[in-house]
């Protein structure tokens, strides 16, 4: 498989870096943070949480120092609370070599952007949401940042209001969605429609377009934000399949040289 360049790619920085909250700077706590940091980086570079189950990848967790270039400590405000953080930078060449040896794809720094339209139905009243104060929006953004997956959110300005409304999204009117989305020049379009089937139990219907292919599926659960993890897995899997550099590609060595 050849490296495919997204039509509208976004350079993603920090895919070989990780931050982990720590309780203290003891050797045990630092070892835990290094392993978790390596896990985070491998998920970002491969795009898939399943990569952590690979035997070659799994063996690397016993020696995270082999892949670590440098680390430092800082204090970050996370969810309104100041917390001690260990910041790590891993060696891109060694990480890529590990992934290639494991037979997994390498997802480069230039990544496809996905436009997200999210609609919430509350007692029959439907509205498009894009505010980070909404728990679902916040969780999607948080998880996509951890994956290094660029997202675009509609401005919901006058032009959007003229071109589309919540009803068109809820009815999945494809032509209207494509027309309203064209201004953002995204590679993929994701539409989510969330509502409570009954008190305390959520359902989200998803439609995802990448090129000429459409995927449709549903997620259900009592915790709305827990439905984001399988969403991110599915999106990343589709993007990696199309855009990542396969381990057996002749261009792998060139890609490694450019890191």
Rosetta blueprint (number, residue, H / E / L):
1 X L
2 X L
3 X L
4 X L
5 X L
6 X L
7 X L
8 X L
9 X E
10 X E
11 X E
12 X L
13 X L
14 X L
15 X L
16 X L
17 X E
18 X E
19 X E
20 X E
21 X E
22 X L
23 X L
24 X L
25 X L
26 X L
27 X H
28 X H
29 X H
30 X H
31 X H
32 X H
33 X H
34 X H
35 X H
36 X H
37 X H
38 X H
39 X H
40 X H
41 X H
42 X H
43 X H
44 X H
45 X H
46 X H
47 X L
48 X L
49 X H
50 X H
51 X H
52 X H
53 X H
54 X L
55 X H
56 X H
57 X H
58 X H
59 X H
60 X H
61 X H
62 X H
63 X H
64 X H
65 X H
66 X H
67 X H
68 X E
69 X E
70 X E
71 X E
72 X E
73 X E
74 X E
75 X E
76 X E
77 X E
78 X E
79 X L
80 X L
81 X E
82 X E
83 X E
84 X E
85 X E
86 X E
87 X E
88 X E
89 X E
90 X E
91 X L
92 X H
93 X H
94 X H
95 X H
96 X H
97 X H
98 X H
99 X H
100 X H
101 X H
102 X L
103 X L
104 X L
105 X L
106 X E
107 X L
108 X L
109 X L
110 X E
111 X E
112 X E
113 X L
114 X E
115 X E
116 X E
117 X E
118 X E
119 X E
120 X E
121 X E
122 X E
123 X L
124 X L
125 X E
126 X E
127 X E
128 X E
129 X L
130 X L
131 X L
132 X L
133 X L
134 X L
135 X H
136 X H
137 X H
138 X H
139 X H
140 X H
141 X H
142 X H
143 X H
144 X H
145 X H
146 X H
147 X H
148 X L
149 X L
150 X L
151 X E
152 X E
153 X E
154 X L
155 X L
156 X L
157 X L
158 X H
159 X H
160 X H
161 X H
162 X H
163 X H
164 X L
165 X L
166 X H
167 X H
168 X H
169 X H
170 X H
171 X L
172 X L
173 X L
174 X H
175 X H
176 X H
177 X H
178 X H
179 X H
180 X H
181 X H
182 X H
183 X H
184 X H
185 X L
186 X L
187 X L
188 X E
189 X E
190 X E
191 X E
192 X E
193 X E
194 X E
195 X E
196 X E
197 X E
198 X E
199 X L
200 X L
201 X E
202 X E
203 X E
204 X E
205 X E
206 X E
207 X E
208 X E
209 X E
210 X E
211 X L
212 X L
213 X E
214 X E
215 X E
216 X E
217 X E
218 X E
219 X E
220 X E
221 X E
222 X L
223 X L
224 X H
225 X H
226 X H
227 X H
228 X H
229 X H
230 X H
231 X H
232 X H
233 X H
234 X H
235 X H
236 X H
237 X H
238 X H
239 X H
240 X H
241 X H
242 X H
243 X H
244 X L
245 X E
246 X L
247 X L
248 X L
249 X L
250 X L
251 X L
252 X H
253 X H
254 X H
255 X H
256 X H
257 X H
258 X L
259 X L
